[in-house]
Structure formats: C-alpha cells, structure tokens
C-alpha cells in the first residue's frame, strides 16, 4: 500500500464517541487524569455508551488523485475528514500527510462571525498555514474568486451560507494545498460558483494536489473521483472505481428502504426470482451502443393470495436521476405462480457513460408504490467518431450535409414580358 507518490496515508483509523453527554464528560475527566499521571487511556476498548464512529479505516491518496467517500448519513465520512484535518484526534491508528492541508468541511468553519470578510481571510489563511505575506500576495485573487467585493468589510455574521462557502473555498484553494478536503458544503453554492470550483479543483489536481471528496451527489462522485470508499457504520464496506462503489451504495440504500418498509421479508408480496438484460439476439447484454436494442426479462413470484399491480422500467443516471420511465399494463397472478414478463427498448438512445436500469414491481394504486425492485448497471459506449466529453444524456442520430445555397434574386426564373415582382 506504500507509495512515494502518496500525499496522504491513513492506517487503521479509529475514533469513538459516547452516546451520553454524562458518560462523555466522565470519560474525558478520567482520561485527563490518566494522562496527568502518565497512564495510557483505554483507546482500544469501548466503555459503556461508547461506539466506534470510525473503525479500522485505511487508505492512501496519491498526488493528482481524487478519493471519494460515500455512504449514508452517520457512516463516518465527515468524521474521517475531521481526523484527516486534525480537528479530531484518532483514538487509534495513524495519519501521515505530506504537505499543506486545505479543508472545506463545515459552512463557516475557521471564521469569526464578528470579524469582516477582509479580516477573516487573514484568520482563515493563518489556520491553513499561510503567512501574512502569502495572504497579501493572494488577497486580490481570493476576493475576486469569492465574489464578495461589495461585502468585504461587512462582518461575516451577516453573510449567507453561500457567501460563507465562496469565501472559505477561495481561501482554501489559494493556500495551494497539497491535500484538499471537501465535504458536502459545495452543494450550498450556486451553479456558477459550483462550476468555477470544479475547474479550480481540476487545476489543483494538474499541479499535483490530492483531493478527498465527500458527497451525496453520485454524479459528482462519478465524474470527479478516480477511486471511492463506500462507508457503512464507520467501516469501509467496499473500495474500488466509482461505478462499482455507486452500484453497491445504491443496492445498500434499496435494502435499507425495504427493511424500513417490511420488517419481515415474508411481508413483501411479490419478488423477482430472476432479472436478465439481453441484446437483440437474446444473449446477455454487454457494452451497449446508443442505438442498441435492449430486452429485459423478469421472472416474478408472489407470496400473496392474489396479486394485482404493474411493472415499472426506468433508465436513470448512476445517482438515481430518472431519464425515462415506462409502466406495463396491469398484471395479475395468484400465490405460488411464477410468470415471466418482458420489456423491450428498440433503441436505448443514451450517450456514452454508465447508467442504471431500474426494474420494479408496483402496487395497484394510483401512486403505484414500489414493492420490490432490482437495479442493473448499464454501460453505453460512445460512437468512435464522437467526442470523449459527453454533453447531455440522450443520443439521437443527426445527419449533416452541405446544402445548396438558396437561389438569389438574380438566379430566379426570368419574368414573362410585361410582368413584375411584388
């Protein structure tokens, strides 16, 4: 796992918290007393009411690489960032950072609400390790990037959350960090600043920085990250490329939804025994083309005495954004019956990229509650003569040709004698 290119390395990180404030204060006082006496604190064991927020997390981030952290709320993503930034100290494990760290973890972090934007630039820069000379040199660029010129001398307690983010991000990226830590706070900014921030992050990557990104936007994870960690209850559940991790994350989210809806699996009235995605020849579909024919076969079985509902087929992006949806006619079958249903898409009509094919069984009501679903990843390859950078989601064949110029006035048909144009 060691690499001379690594800008950040974490080994077996562990951080525990207490669910009870009373226990937390008691343990803190005990640990302070033990440290004063030169006795080690019990860092490897859990005391009553304690839990591991981060447990045995190890990874390495190389220069020019973006590591994404995804997972449900409470899975340990932000706690991991705070450990990397030194806001929290690990109870076990070690962190090695080679160079300066820039962080944007919480809105308003590192700012004093009573100070102006101008003063907070210097305060925040000092926190990030910048000297006054460095801040002086970058000051105009920071202000221009943050777009707060009219409010530069206003106390930041009057700033909106978007202004906080713009100023904090501007200072962080102008500190020329070797490691940039970014949490979900970028979602607060407007679309224009969002695009500008992405361009600045790409510039830092080209200059050799490493980035750790926490986001619930799977589109951002898919397009930005080179590697992803899926976290669950403080542990790394899956590590790999963005597509595989997003797929595992979506499966995990769906399982949690089913558990919340049905405490007992036997309560689910209908399930898929098998779902297959085929090409026109009936073979398992591999990499598709934008104009590929797709057939979905689903074998369904019900445990209800009698089931009535509809099937749903939806193509969506990896982060769940629906592109198009189709419902079947009403289906009916009785307990113990197995039936196969087929959906055919004459042309998938998507540009190159990774997508999800969502196949579900819905109830009979108007709102068509999803009772059971299955997702399958779909890879669509771009045509060889199309640009690698995708613009838009849908693909349609457009034929280009050079047309003959429109006839000019002089080239028009000659007039009969005694006539005129009007």
Secondary structure, DSSP 8 states (H G I E B T S, - for coil): ---TTEEEEEEEEEEEEES-HHHHHHHHHHHHHHHHTT-----SS--TTEEEEEEEEEEEEETT-EEEEE-STTSSHHHHHHHHHTSS--SEEEEEE-S-EEEE-STTTT--TTSBHHHHHHHHHHHTT--HHHHHHHHHHHHHHHT-GGGTTSBGGGS-HHHHHHHHHHHHHHTT-SEEEE-GGGGGS-HHHHHHHHHHHHHHHHTT-EEEEE-S-HHHHHHH-SEEEEEETTEEEEEE-HHHHHHHHHHHHHHHHHHHH-SSGGG--EEEEEEEEE-TTSSB--SEETT--EEEEEEEEE-SSEEEEEEEEEEEETT--EEEEEE---EEEETT-EEEEEEEES---B-SEEEEEEEEEE-SSSS--EEEEEEEEEEEE--TTS-SS--SSB--------------STTS----TT----
